[in-house]
Amino acid sequence: MKPQRKVKKLLSDEDFLKVMNQFDITLFTGYRDYTVCLLIFDTGCRIGEALNIKLPDIDFRHRMILITNSKNKKQRYVFYSAEMERHLKRWLKFWDRYTDSDWLFPTTRYEVTNQKF
């Protein structure tokens, strides 16, 4: 028999905006972290999964992302909203000016980030 899980408290719209307003989106790292948080909230993927996304993993035609390093080591797809698509495309234009990394959310040294939020 599985143990019963506690119901997690959801963020209110006000709390969500407070979190998102903490990022300095004028900086590369701030805008990167802002976009990562939006992606996590939009898709429900885990932080480690989001940080390991590479550009070829994104399918803009079907609005889905291939997650290759999931918790259970199986590949899966997550879908994202039209609004998230606009944010991702905006991020890619910004990202393209600063890096040639394959990682969608690289560090300032153009590596995958292992940052924990």
N, CA, C and O atoms as a GROMACS GRO file, in nm:
protein
  468
    1MET      N    1   0.084  -0.118   0.000
    1MET     CA    2   0.000   0.000   0.000
    1MET      C    3   0.089   0.125   0.000
    1MET      O    4   0.183   0.134   0.078
    2LYS      N    5   0.059   0.217  -0.087
    2LYS     CA    6   0.136   0.340  -0.095
    2LYS      C    7   0.094   0.436   0.016
    2LYS      O    8  -0.023   0.447   0.050
    3PRO      N    9   0.193   0.506   0.072
    3PRO     CA   10   0.157   0.607   0.173
    3PRO      C   11   0.086   0.724   0.107
    3PRO      O   12   0.114   0.759  -0.008
    4GLN      N   13  -0.003   0.784   0.179
    4GLN     CA   14  -0.075   0.900   0.126
    4GLN      C   15   0.018   1.020   0.122
    4GLN      O   16   0.092   1.046   0.217
    5ARG      N   17   0.014   1.092   0.012
    5ARG     CA   18   0.098   1.210  -0.003
    5ARG      C   19   0.025   1.331   0.053
    5ARG      O   20  -0.097   1.341   0.049
    6LYS      N   21   0.105   1.422   0.106
    6LYS     CA   22   0.047   1.547   0.153
    6LYS      C   23   0.011   1.634   0.033
    6LYS      O   24   0.083   1.636  -0.067
    7VAL      N   25  -0.097   1.703   0.043
    7VAL     CA   26  -0.137   1.796  -0.062
    7VAL      C   27  -0.048   1.920  -0.049
    7VAL      O   28  -0.041   1.981   0.057
    8LYS      N   29   0.018   1.954  -0.158
    8LYS     CA   30   0.109   2.069  -0.156
    8LYS      C   31   0.031   2.197  -0.179
    8LYS      O   32  -0.064   2.202  -0.257
    9LYS      N   33   0.073   2.300  -0.108
    9LYS     CA   34   0.009   2.430  -0.123
    9LYS      C   35   0.052   2.492  -0.256
    9LYS      O   36   0.171   2.494  -0.288
   10LEU      N   37  -0.042   2.541  -0.331
   10LEU     CA   38  -0.013   2.604  -0.459
   10LEU      C   39   0.020   2.752  -0.439
   10LEU      O   40  -0.025   2.816  -0.344
   11LEU      N   41   0.100   2.804  -0.531
   11LEU     CA   42   0.131   2.946  -0.528
   11LEU      C   43   0.011   3.026  -0.577
   11LEU      O   44  -0.055   2.989  -0.674
   12SER      N   45  -0.016   3.133  -0.511
   12SER     CA   46  -0.119   3.223  -0.562
   12SER      C   47  -0.060   3.302  -0.678
   12SER      O   48   0.062   3.304  -0.696
   13ASP      N   49  -0.144   3.366  -0.756
   13ASP     CA   50  -0.096   3.451  -0.866
   13ASP      C   51  -0.004   3.560  -0.813
   13ASP      O   52   0.097   3.594  -0.875
   14GLU      N   53  -0.040   3.614  -0.699
   14GLU     CA   54   0.041   3.721  -0.638
   14GLU      C   55   0.179   3.668  -0.597
   14GLU      O   56   0.280   3.734  -0.621
   15ASP      N   57   0.183   3.550  -0.538
   15ASP     CA   58   0.311   3.491  -0.498
   15ASP      C   59   0.396   3.457  -0.620
   15ASP      O   60   0.518   3.475  -0.618
   16PHE      N   61   0.332   3.408  -0.723
   16PHE     CA   62   0.404   3.376  -0.847
   16PHE      C   63   0.470   3.502  -0.903
   16PHE      O   64   0.587   3.499  -0.942
   17LEU      N   65   0.395   3.611  -0.907
   17LEU     CA   66   0.451   3.737  -0.959
   17LEU      C   67   0.564   3.788  -0.871
   17LEU      O   68   0.661   3.845  -0.922
   18LYS      N   69   0.554   3.768  -0.740
   18LYS     CA   70   0.662   3.808  -0.650
   18LYS      C   71   0.790   3.731  -0.682
   18LYS      O   72   0.899   3.789  -0.685
   19VAL      N   73   0.777   3.602  -0.705
   19VAL     CA   74   0.893   3.520  -0.740
   19VAL      C   75   0.953   3.567  -0.872
   19VAL      O   76   1.074   3.588  -0.880
   20MET      N   77   0.871   3.584  -0.973
   20MET     CA   78   0.920   3.619  -1.105
   20MET      C   79   0.979   3.759  -1.111
   20MET      O   80   1.066   3.787  -1.195
   21ASN      N   81   0.934   3.848  -1.024
   21ASN     CA   82   0.986   3.984  -1.022
   21ASN      C   83   1.121   3.995  -0.951
   21ASN      O   84   1.180   4.103  -0.947
   22GLN      N   85   1.169   3.886  -0.895
   22GLN     CA   86   1.298   3.887  -0.826
   22GLN      C   87   1.418   3.881  -0.921
   22GLN      O   88   1.530   3.911  -0.882
   23PHE      N   89   1.393   3.843  -1.046
   23PHE     CA   90   1.502   3.826  -1.141
   23PHE      C   91   1.536   3.957  -1.211
   23PHE      O   92   1.447   4.031  -1.252
   24ASP      N   93   1.665   3.984  -1.225
   24ASP     CA   94   1.710   4.100  -1.301
   24ASP      C   95   1.727   4.056  -1.446
   24ASP      O   96   1.832   4.004  -1.484
   25ILE      N   97   1.624   4.077  -1.525
   25ILE     CA   98   1.625   4.026  -1.662
   25ILE      C   99   1.711   4.111  -1.757
   25ILE      O  100   1.716   4.085  -1.877
   26THR      N  101   1.778   4.212  -1.704
   26THR     CA  102   1.871   4.288  -1.787
   26THR      C  103   2.006   4.218  -1.795
   26THR      O  104   2.089   4.253  -1.879
   27LEU      N  105   2.030   4.120  -1.707
   27LEU     CA  106   2.155   4.043  -1.708
   27LEU      C  107   2.133   3.908  -1.773
   27LEU      O  108   2.022   3.854  -1.769
   28PHE      N  109   2.237   3.854  -1.833
   28PHE     CA  110   2.227   3.722  -1.897
   28PHE      C  111   2.177   3.617  -1.798
   28PHE      O  112   2.083   3.544  -1.826
   29THR      N  113   2.242   3.610  -1.682
   29THR     CA  114   2.206   3.508  -1.583
   29THR      C  115   2.066   3.531  -1.527
   29THR      O  116   1.993   3.434  -1.502
   30GLY      N  117   2.027   3.654  -1.507
   30GLY     CA  118   1.894   3.684  -1.456
   30GLY      C  119   1.786   3.646  -1.556
   30GLY      O  120   1.683   3.590  -1.518
   31TYR      N  121   1.809   3.677  -1.682
   31TYR     CA  122   1.710   3.644  -1.785
   31TYR      C  123   1.704   3.493  -1.806
   31TYR      O  124   1.597   3.437  -1.828
   32ARG      N  125   1.822   3.428  -1.798
   32ARG     CA  126   1.825   3.282  -1.809
   32ARG      C  127   1.743   3.218  -1.696
   32ARG      O  128   1.658   3.132  -1.722
   33ASP      N  129   1.767   3.261  -1.573
   33ASP     CA  130   1.696   3.204  -1.458
   33ASP      C  131   1.546   3.233  -1.464
   33ASP      O  132   1.465   3.149  -1.425
   34TYR      N  133   1.510   3.351  -1.511
   34TYR     CA  134   1.370   3.388  -1.529
   34TYR      C  135   1.301   3.291  -1.627
   34TYR      O  136   1.192   3.242  -1.601
   35THR      N  137   1.369   3.265  -1.739
   35THR     CA  138   1.312   3.177  -1.841
   35THR      C  139   1.305   3.033  -1.791
   35THR      O  140   1.208   2.963  -1.820
   36VAL      N  141   1.406   2.989  -1.717
   36VAL     CA  142   1.404   2.855  -1.658
   36VAL      C  143   1.284   2.840  -1.566
   36VAL      O  144   1.212   2.740  -1.572
   37CYS      N  145   1.261   2.939  -1.480
   37CYS     CA  146   1.146   2.933  -1.387
   37CYS      C  147   1.014   2.930  -1.462
   37CYS      O  148   0.924   2.853  -1.426
   38LEU      N  149   1.001   3.011  -1.564
   38LEU     CA  150   0.879   3.008  -1.644
   38LEU      C  151   0.857   2.870  -1.705
   38LEU      O  152   0.745   2.818  -1.706
   39LEU      N  153   0.965   2.811  -1.756
   39LEU     CA  154   0.954   2.679  -1.818
   39LEU      C  155   0.912   2.574  -1.716
   39LEU      O  156   0.829   2.488  -1.745
   40ILE      N  157   0.969   2.580  -1.597
   40ILE     CA  158   0.935   2.484  -1.492
   40ILE      C  159   0.788   2.498  -1.453
   40ILE      O  160   0.717   2.398  -1.440
   41PHE      N  161   0.743   2.620  -1.433
   41PHE     CA  162   0.603   2.643  -1.397
   41PHE      C  163   0.509   2.601  -1.510
   41PHE      O  164   0.401   2.548  -1.485
   42ASP      N  165   0.550   2.624  -1.634
   42ASP     CA  166   0.464   2.596  -1.748
   42ASP      C  167   0.454   2.446  -1.779
   42ASP      O  168   0.346   2.396  -1.812
   43THR      N  169   0.566   2.375  -1.770
   43THR     CA  170   0.568   2.234  -1.812
   43THR      C  171   0.559   2.136  -1.695
   43THR      O  172   0.516   2.022  -1.713
   44GLY      N  173   0.600   2.179  -1.578
   44GLY     CA  174   0.605   2.087  -1.464
   44GLY      C  175   0.731   2.003  -1.462
   44GLY      O  176   0.741   1.910  -1.381
   45CYS      N  177   0.827   2.033  -1.548
   45CYS     CA  178   0.950   1.955  -1.546
   45CYS      C  179   1.034   1.993  -1.424
   45CYS      O  180   1.014   2.098  -1.363
   46ARG      N  181   1.126   1.907  -1.389
   46ARG     CA  182   1.213   1.930  -1.274
   46ARG      C  183   1.326   2.025  -1.312
   46ARG      O  184   1.355   2.042  -1.431
   47ILE      N  185   1.388   2.086  -1.213
   47ILE     CA  186   1.496   2.183  -1.238
   47ILE      C  187   1.611   2.118  -1.314
   47ILE      O  188   1.663   2.176  -1.410
   48GLY      N  189   1.652   1.999  -1.274
   48GLY     CA  190   1.762   1.930  -1.342
   48GLY      C  191   1.728   1.896  -1.486
   48GLY      O  192   1.815   1.901  -1.574
   49GLU      N  193   1.603   1.862  -1.510
   49GLU     CA  194   1.558   1.834  -1.647
   49GLU      C  195   1.563   1.960  -1.732
   49GLU      O  196   1.609   1.956  -1.846
   50ALA      N  197   1.517   2.070  -1.677
   50ALA     CA  198   1.515   2.197  -1.752
   50ALA      C  199   1.656   2.244  -1.783
   50ALA      O  200   1.682   2.294  -1.893
   51LEU      N  201   1.748   2.227  -1.688
   51LEU     CA  202   1.884   2.277  -1.709
   51LEU      C  203   1.963   2.193  -1.808
   51LEU      O  204   2.066   2.238  -1.858
   52ASN      N  205   1.917   2.074  -1.837
   52ASN     CA  206   1.988   1.986  -1.930
   52ASN      C  207   1.924   1.981  -2.069
   52ASN      O  208   1.954   1.891  -2.147
   53ILE      N  209   1.839   2.076  -2.099
   53ILE     CA  210   1.777   2.081  -2.233
   53ILE      C  211   1.877   2.140  -2.332
   53ILE      O  212   1.943   2.240  -2.304
   54LYS      N  213   1.886   2.075  -2.446
   54LYS     CA  214   1.968   2.127  -2.555
   54LYS      C  215   1.874   2.177  -2.665
   54LYS      O  216   1.760   2.134  -2.675
   55LEU      N  217   1.924   2.266  -2.746
   55LEU     CA  218   1.842   2.326  -2.851
   55LEU      C  219   1.774   2.223  -2.942
   55LEU      O  220   1.657   2.240  -2.975
   56PRO      N  221   1.843   2.116  -2.984
   56PRO     CA  222   1.775   2.016  -3.070
   56PRO      C  223   1.661   1.941  -3.000
   56PRO      O  224   1.581   1.876  -3.066
   57ASP      N  225   1.652   1.951  -2.867
   57ASP     CA  226   1.546   1.884  -2.792
   57ASP      C  227   1.411   1.955  -2.804
   57ASP      O  228   1.308   1.899  -2.766
   58ILE      N  229   1.411   2.076  -2.856
   58ILE     CA  230   1.287   2.154  -2.865
   58ILE      C  231   1.222   2.136  -3.002
   58ILE      O  232   1.287   2.153  -3.105
   59ASP      N  233   1.095   2.103  -3.000
   59ASP     CA  234   1.016   2.090  -3.123
   59ASP      C  235   0.914   2.204  -3.123
   59ASP      O  236   0.808   2.194  -3.062
   60PHE      N  237   0.947   2.312  -3.193
   60PHE     CA  238   0.857   2.428  -3.195
   60PHE      C  239   0.729   2.400  -3.273
   60PHE      O  240   0.626   2.462  -3.247
   61ARG      N  241   0.736   2.310  -3.367
   61ARG     CA  242   0.617   2.279  -3.448
   61ARG      C  243   0.505   2.218  -3.362
   61ARG      O  244   0.388   2.251  -3.379
   62HIS      N  245   0.544   2.130  -3.272
   62HIS     CA  246   0.445   2.063  -3.187
   62HIS      C  247   0.444   2.115  -3.043
   62HIS      O  248   0.372   2.063  -2.958
   63ARG      N  249   0.524   2.217  -3.018
   63ARG     CA  250   0.536   2.277  -2.884
   63ARG      C  251   0.565   2.172  -2.777
   63ARG      O  252   0.492   2.159  -2.678
   64MET      N  253   0.675   2.098  -2.798
   64MET     CA  254   0.714   1.999  -2.700
   64MET      C  255   0.866   1.994  -2.688
   64MET      O  256   0.939   2.031  -2.780
   65ILE      N  257   0.910   1.948  -2.573
   65ILE     CA  258   1.052   1.939  -2.543
   65ILE      C  259   1.082   1.796  -2.501
   65ILE      O  260   1.011   1.738  -2.420
   66LEU      N  261   1.189   1.740  -2.558
   66LEU     CA  262   1.233   1.606  -2.520
   66LEU      C  263   1.316   1.618  -2.393
   66LEU      O  264   1.417   1.688  -2.389
   67ILE      N  265   1.273   1.549  -2.290
   67ILE     CA  266   1.348   1.543  -2.164
   67ILE      C  267   1.430   1.415  -2.168
   67ILE      O  268   1.374   1.305  -2.174
   68THR      N  269   1.561   1.428  -2.164
   68THR     CA  270   1.648   1.311  -2.181
   68THR      C  271   1.705   1.260  -2.050
   68THR      O  272   1.754   1.147  -2.044
   69ASN      N  273   1.701   1.338  -1.945
   69ASN     CA  274   1.762   1.296  -1.818
   69ASN      C  275   1.658   1.296  -1.706
   69ASN      O  276   1.678   1.359  -1.602
   70SER      N  277   1.550   1.227  -1.728
   70SER     CA  278   1.443   1.228  -1.628
   70SER      C  279   1.482   1.147  -1.505
   70SER      O  280   1.582   1.076  -1.504
   71LYS      N  281   1.402   1.160  -1.403
   71LYS     CA  282   1.427   1.095  -1.275
   71LYS      C  283   1.436   0.943  -1.288
   71LYS      O  284   1.519   0.879  -1.223
   72ASN      N  285   1.352   0.886  -1.374
   72ASN     CA  286   1.352   0.741  -1.390
   72ASN      C  287   1.438   0.695  -1.508
   72ASN      O  288   1.430   0.580  -1.550
   73LYS      N  289   1.520   0.784  -1.560
   73LYS     CA  290   1.615   0.755  -1.669
   73LYS      C  291   1.548   0.720  -1.802
   73LYS      O  292   1.612   0.664  -1.890
   74LYS      N  293   1.421   0.753  -1.817
   74LYS     CA  294   1.350   0.730  -1.943
   74LYS      C  295   1.323   0.865  -2.010
   74LYS      O  296   1.290   0.963  -1.943
   75GLN      N  297   1.336   0.867  -2.140
   75GLN     CA  298   1.307   0.990  -2.213
   75GLN      C  299   1.156   1.011  -2.216
   75GLN      O  300   1.078   0.916  -2.221
   76ARG      N  301   1.118   1.138  -2.214
   76ARG     CA  302   0.976   1.172  -2.224
   76ARG      C  303   0.964   1.311  -2.284
   76ARG      O  304   1.062   1.386  -2.291
   77TYR      N  305   0.844   1.344  -2.327
   77TYR     CA  306   0.816   1.477  -2.380
   77TYR      C  307   0.732   1.556  -2.281
   77TYR      O  308   0.645   1.501  -2.214
   78VAL      N  309   0.760   1.685  -2.274
   78VAL     CA  310   0.673   1.777  -2.201
   78VAL      C  311   0.624   1.880  -2.302
   78VAL      O  312   0.696   1.918  -2.394
   79PHE      N  313   0.504   1.923  -2.283
   79PHE     CA  314   0.444   2.020  -2.374
   79PHE      C  315   0.440   2.156  -2.307
   79PHE      O  316   0.430   2.166  -2.184
   80TYR      N  317   0.449   2.260  -2.387
   80TYR     CA  318   0.447   2.396  -2.332
   80TYR      C  319   0.343   2.479  -2.406
   80TYR      O  320   0.300   2.446  -2.516
   81SER      N  321   0.304   2.588  -2.341
   81SER     CA  322   0.197   2.675  -2.391
   81SER      C  323   0.247   2.768  -2.502
   81SER      O  324   0.368   2.782  -2.524
   82ALA      N  325   0.152   2.832  -2.569
   82ALA     CA  326   0.186   2.932  -2.671
   82ALA      C  327   0.260   3.050  -2.609
   82ALA      O  328   0.350   3.107  -2.671
   83GLU      N  329   0.221   3.087  -2.489
   83GLU     CA  330   0.291   3.196  -2.420
   83GLU      C  331   0.436   3.158  -2.391
   83GLU      O  332   0.526   3.240  -2.407
   84MET      N  333   0.457   3.033  -2.348
   84MET     CA  334   0.594   2.988  -2.321
   84MET      C  335   0.675   2.983  -2.449
   84MET      O  336   0.795   3.009  -2.448
   85GLU      N  337   0.610   2.950  -2.560
   85GLU     CA  338   0.679   2.950  -2.688
   85GLU      C  339   0.734   3.089  -2.720
   85GLU      O  340   0.847   3.103  -2.767
   86ARG      N  341   0.654   3.191  -2.694
   86ARG     CA  342   0.701   3.329  -2.717
   86ARG      C  343   0.821   3.361  -2.628
   86ARG      O  344   0.917   3.424  -2.673
   87HIS      N  345   0.815   3.318  -2.502
   87HIS     CA  346   0.927   3.342  -2.411
   87HIS      C  347   1.052   3.267  -2.456
   87HIS      O  348   1.163   3.320  -2.451
   88LEU      N  349   1.034   3.142  -2.501
   88LEU     CA  350   1.150   3.065  -2.548
   88LEU      C  351   1.213   3.128  -2.671
   88LEU      O  352   1.335   3.135  -2.681
   89LYS      N  353   1.131   3.173  -2.765
   89LYS     CA  354   1.185   3.236  -2.886
   89LYS      C  355   1.257   3.367  -2.852
   89LYS      O  356   1.361   3.398  -2.911
   90ARG      N  357   1.201   3.442  -2.760
   90ARG     CA  358   1.267   3.565  -2.715
   90ARG      C  359   1.400   3.533  -2.646
   90ARG      O  360   1.500   3.600  -2.668
   91TRP      N  361   1.398   3.428  -2.562
   91TRP     CA  362   1.520   3.387  -2.495
   91TRP      C  363   1.625   3.344  -2.598
   91TRP      O  364   1.743   3.377  -2.582
   92LEU      N  365   1.586   3.272  -2.701
   92LEU     CA  366   1.682   3.225  -2.801
   92LEU      C  367   1.745   3.341  -2.878
   92LEU      O  368   1.863   3.334  -2.913
   93LYS      N  369   1.670   3.445  -2.903
   93LYS     CA  370   1.729   3.563  -2.967
   93LYS      C  371   1.831   3.628  -2.875
   93LYS      O  372   1.938   3.669  -2.919
   94PHE      N  373   1.800   3.636  -2.748
   94PHE     CA  374   1.891   3.692  -2.648
   94PHE      C  375   2.012   3.600  -2.631
   94PHE      O  376   2.126   3.646  -2.631
   95TRP      N  377   1.987   3.470  -2.618
   95TRP     CA  378   2.088   3.366  -2.597
   95TRP      C  379   2.187   3.365  -2.713
   95TRP      O  380   2.307   3.348  -2.692
   96ASP      N  381   2.137   3.381  -2.835
   96ASP     CA  382   2.220   3.374  -2.954
   96ASP      C  383   2.325   3.483  -2.959
   96ASP      O  384   2.431   3.465  -3.020
   97ARG      N  385   2.298   3.594  -2.896
   97ARG     CA  386   2.396   3.705  -2.894
   97ARG      C  387   2.513   3.677  -2.802
   97ARG      O  388   2.620   3.734  -2.820
   98TYR      N  389   2.496   3.590  -2.704
   98TYR     CA  390   2.596   3.571  -2.599
   98TYR      C  391   2.666   3.435  -2.601
   98TYR      O  392   2.770   3.420  -2.538
   99THR      N  393   2.612   3.338  -2.671
   99THR     CA  394   2.669   3.205  -2.663
   99THR      C  395   2.650   3.126  -2.792
   99THR      O  396   2.560   3.155  -2.871
  100ASP      N  397   2.735   3.028  -2.810
  100ASP     CA  398   2.717   2.932  -2.919
  100ASP      C  399   2.707   2.790  -2.861
  100ASP      O  400   2.733   2.692  -2.930
  101SER      N  401   2.670   2.782  -2.736
  101SER     CA  402   2.656   2.656  -2.665
  101SER      C  403   2.535   2.578  -2.717
  101SER      O  404   2.439   2.636  -2.766
  102ASP      N  405   2.542   2.446  -2.705
  102ASP     CA  406   2.428   2.361  -2.738
  102ASP      C  407   2.323   2.364  -2.629
  102ASP      O  408   2.206   2.334  -2.653
  103TRP      N  409   2.364   2.398  -2.507
  103TRP     CA  410   2.272   2.401  -2.393
  103TRP      C  411   2.177   2.518  -2.405
  103TRP      O  412   2.218   2.628  -2.442
  104LEU      N  413   2.052   2.496  -2.375
  104LEU     CA  414   1.953   2.603  -2.381
  104LEU      C  415   1.976   2.705  -2.270
  104LEU      O  416   1.955   2.825  -2.290
  105PHE      N  417   2.020   2.659  -2.154
  105PHE     CA  418   2.044   2.748  -2.040
  105PHE      C  419   2.186   2.732  -1.989
  105PHE      O  420   2.208   2.677  -1.881
  106PRO      N  421   2.285   2.780  -2.065
  106PRO     CA  422   2.425   2.764  -2.025
  106PRO      C  423   2.464   2.863  -1.915
  106PRO      O  424   2.395   2.961  -1.888
  107THR      N  425   2.578   2.833  -1.854
  107THR     CA  426   2.637   2.929  -1.760
  107THR      C  427   2.703   3.038  -1.842
  107THR      O  428   2.699   3.035  -1.965
  108THR      N  429   2.762   3.133  -1.777
  108THR     CA  430   2.833   3.238  -1.850
  108THR      C  431   2.961   3.183  -1.913
  108THR      O  432   3.023   3.248  -1.997
  109ARG      N  433   3.000   3.062  -1.872
  109ARG     CA  434   3.116   2.995  -1.934
  109ARG      C  435   3.069   2.898  -2.042
  109ARG      O  436   3.148   2.818  -2.093
  110TYR      N  437   2.940   2.904  -2.078
  110TYR     CA  438   2.883   2.827  -2.187
  110TYR      C  439   2.879   2.677  -2.158
  110TYR      O  440   2.893   2.595  -2.249
  111GLU      N  441   2.861   2.643  -2.033
  111GLU     CA  442   2.846   2.504  -1.993
  111GLU      C  443   2.705   2.486  -1.941
  111GLU      O  444   2.629   2.582  -1.929
  112VAL      N  445   2.670   2.362  -1.910
  112VAL     CA  446   2.542   2.339  -1.848
  112VAL      C  447   2.551   2.388  -1.703
  112VAL      O  448   2.652   2.369  -1.636
  113THR      N  449   2.446   2.449  -1.658
  113THR     CA  450   2.446   2.499  -1.521
  113THR      C  451   2.394   2.392  -1.427
  113THR      O  452   2.305   2.315  -1.462
  114ASN      N  453   2.449   2.388  -1.308
  114ASN     CA  454   2.398   2.294  -1.207
  114ASN      C  455   2.338   2.374  -1.092
  114ASN      O  456   2.329   2.325  -0.979
  115GLN      N  457   2.297   2.493  -1.121
  115GLN     CA  458   2.240   2.583  -1.021
  115GLN      C  459   2.113   2.526  -0.963
  115GLN      O  460   2.030   2.469  -1.034
  116LYS      N  461   2.099   2.542  -0.835
  116LYS     CA  462   1.975   2.502  -0.766
  116LYS      C  463   1.902   2.626  -0.726
  116LYS      O  464   1.963   2.720  -0.674
  117PHE      N  465   1.773   2.628  -0.747
  117PHE     CA  466   1.692   2.746  -0.712
  117PHE      C  467   1.638   2.732  -0.574
  117PHE      O  468   1.567   2.820  -0.526
   0.00000   0.00000   0.00000
